Amino acid sequence: MHAYLGKKTPIGTIIQDDQDLTLYLLNSANVVTIPGSKFDCPGHLRLAYSVNPSTIEIGVQHLAKALNCLQ
């Protein structure tokens, strides 16, 4: 997660913390993550993957695409 801090989204918003990254991933990848800071682990993301494997694979592809768009 730390690799994405300070990066800009395609619309120019700077990712400053795990909450910013969570919002970006929700809006751009349509994937829900929880900021680690909500669980006393700032700088991390929490993922739940209690769905079928094909849905997880699609979600990971969406995450990768969104993260690759950060500059």
Secondary structure as the mmCIF struct_conf table of DSSP 4:
data_model
#
loop_
_struct_conf.conf_type_id
_struct_conf.id
_struct_conf.beg_label_comp_id
_struct_conf.beg_label_asym_id
_struct_conf.beg_label_seq_id
_struct_conf.end_label_comp_id
_struct_conf.end_label_asym_id
_struct_conf.end_label_seq_id
HELX_RH_3T_P HELX_RH_3T_P1 HIS A 2 TYR A 4
TURN_TY1_P TURN_TY1_P1 LEU A 5 GLY A 6
HELX_LH_PP_P HELX_LH_PP_P1 LYS A 7 LYS A 7
STRN STRN1 LYS A 8 LYS A 8
HELX_LH_PP_P HELX_LH_PP_P2 THR A 9 THR A 9
TURN_TY1_P TURN_TY1_P2 PRO A 10 ILE A 11
BEND BEND1 GLY A 12 GLY A 12
STRN STRN2 ILE A 14 ILE A 14
BEND BEND2 ASP A 17 ASP A 17
HELX_RH_AL_P HELX_RH_AL_P1 ASP A 18 ALA A 29
STRN STRN3 ILE A 34 PRO A 35
HELX_RH_3T_P HELX_RH_3T_P2 GLY A 36 PHE A 39
TURN_TY1_P TURN_TY1_P3 ASP A 40 ASP A 40
TURN_TY1_P TURN_TY1_P4 PRO A 42 GLY A 43
STRN STRN4 LEU A 45 ARG A 46
BEND BEND3 VAL A 51 VAL A 51
HELX_RH_AL_P HELX_RH_AL_P2 PRO A 53 ASN A 68
TURN_TY1_P TURN_TY1_P5 CYS A 69 CYS A 69
#
